[in-house]
Every structure is written in structure tokens, then in C-alpha cells.
Amino acid sequence: MAPKRAVLSVSDKTGLIEFASGLLKYGYELISTGGTYKVLQEAGLAVTYVSEITGFPEILDGRVKTLHPKIHGGILAMDTPEHRAQCEQAGIELIDLVCVNLYPFRETIAKDNVTFEEAIENIDIGGPTMVRAAAKNHARVTIVVNPANYEQVLASIAENGTVTPALRQKLAAEAFAHTADYDRLIADYLEKQQATEVFFPQNLRITATKLQDLRYGENPAQKGAFYLDLEAGRGTLGYARQLQGKELSYNNWMDMDAAWEIVKELDAPACVIIKHTNPCGAALGRTVLEAYERALAGDP
């Protein structure tokens, strides 16, 4: 039986060495590109450069590395006699796992004074293509786009000898969400470059990530969760830190939002006491403590 093969090409190197070491431990051969290959090689891990597989060098300043039939054929081939025969005839070996995360477009455009050319160069092409190919063929291939999933993938291989179908499908769904968010971000950026006045996009695309499950929804019999709009700035409640107390409910978040809408308009230290989104007490002070004491004194 041919050894399993994994392609690793990541911008976020978090946990890469440990994950690659785990794959080697369970008999995977590693294929890699560019900076990922260099990191793995410097760590002393056995890894094959992608050009040795494709027989074709990277070209166009690295814009074309993995866009080759020996990579995508190996990813997209189904586990059927017909596909295996075609791959054998074309000299294509199957790829069983793809670990890819994309060029940091979000981080790039968030930088001060980033140029349009810099932003464009951070649009990943080969990465999303491999991600989508592997996710489409998740019946056979495992796609991993998030370092947070490395441990779970290795645990599945250790326990079952392979990644289970249920986990492959879960990871495929996450992968398609990953590329959809990436494309949305690029589309929004390009649209905003055309704006000369106040910008109201033709299509409003929002991507939010779940921060926490709530203790309950608007009423105790309901469930709820709190999501953060990834394009929201740091002056929003999504970046607040809970210092003490039990898990928050929907109504807690609504009260905090009402309080924040008041105090963020004020320059001096301020405190607002809220009940059911209504300000019961509000005050300014020379210090936050003084503002709190005054707000409490004003609460009927």
C-alpha cells in the first residue's frame, strides 16, 4: 500500500512543526512550498519540495507553485478504479491531506499606509484553489485550514488510522467558510477603492465569528450566542473582557450595549448603571471610581 501524502503550505506557522511531526509519526509523506518548506526543513523534518513532485519550478515570483495536475489531480481524484487508473497513467500520486491557510490579506489591508499593490500581492490564488479542491473531495481527502484543528486531526488518525468521514466533512465545511470569508474580504476591499464619497456597497456582506454561547436568550427558555463582526473596530463590546461574575445572557449584552452607547460619547471618566437597557444612573467624575459612586447615588 502506498504511503499517505500530505501537502502543507501555510502562512500562519502556529503549531506547524508539531502537526508535521505527528503526520510523519503516522506514516505520512510531506510535500511543501516556499516558507513552509524552509521551516520544516530547518526543523529537521523529512519533506519534499513541491517542484520535485510537479517537475516544474515556481514561476512568476512565486505566483505559480501548486497549480499543476500532479497536485490537483492528486487531490481531486476519487477513490474509484477509473480515477486511480487515470492517475497511474499520468504519473499522479494521490494526496490524502491538505493543510493550507491563506496569505494574510486582512492583516495586510489593516496596516497604516498599505499600498494597493501590496494588497493585491497578498491575494492568495494557489491556496484557495487547493482548499476548495480538497474540501470538494472530502470523501477521501482531509482539508485543514485552522491550526486549532491540528490536535483533533492527529487524535483521529491515532485512534482510527485515518481521519474519520464525519471529521472530514466538518473540516470541509469550515474550509469553504474560510475561502468564502477570504473572497468577501477581497471583494469589499476592491469595491471600497472605487468609492469617492460615503460608501454604501451594492451588496452588504457580513462575516461574524462566535465568541461565546450565552447563558440564555432573550428569555430563559431560549438559547443564544454572541457573535463578533470581524470588520468591527476594537472600540466595540466584542473586545470587552469580563472581570467577574457568571456567564452572560442576551439581556446582559443588551444592557452593556446601552451603557456603552452613552459613555463612549463622553470625554471625562463616566459610569452608567443600566436595568433593562434603561439608564438608572449616570455620572461623570474625576476618576472612574468617583463616576461610579455618583451614578450609584443617582440611581432611584
Buried (B, 14 or more C-beta within 10 A) or exposed (E): EEEBBBBBBBBEEEBBBBBBBBBBEEEBBBBBBBEBBEBBEEEEBEBBBBBEBBEEEBEEEEEBBBBBEBBBBBBBBEEEEEBBEEBEEEEBBBBBBBBBBBBBBBEBBEEEEEEEEEBEBBBBBBBBBBBBBBBBBBEBBBBBBBBEBBEBBBEBBEEEEBBBEEBBEBBBEBBBBBBBBBBBBBEBBEBEEEEEEEEEEEEEBEBBEEBBEBBBBEEEEEEBEBEBEBBEEEEEBBEEEEEEEEEBBBBBBBBBEBBBEBBEEEEEBBBBBBEEEEBBBBBBBEEEEBBBBBBEEBEE
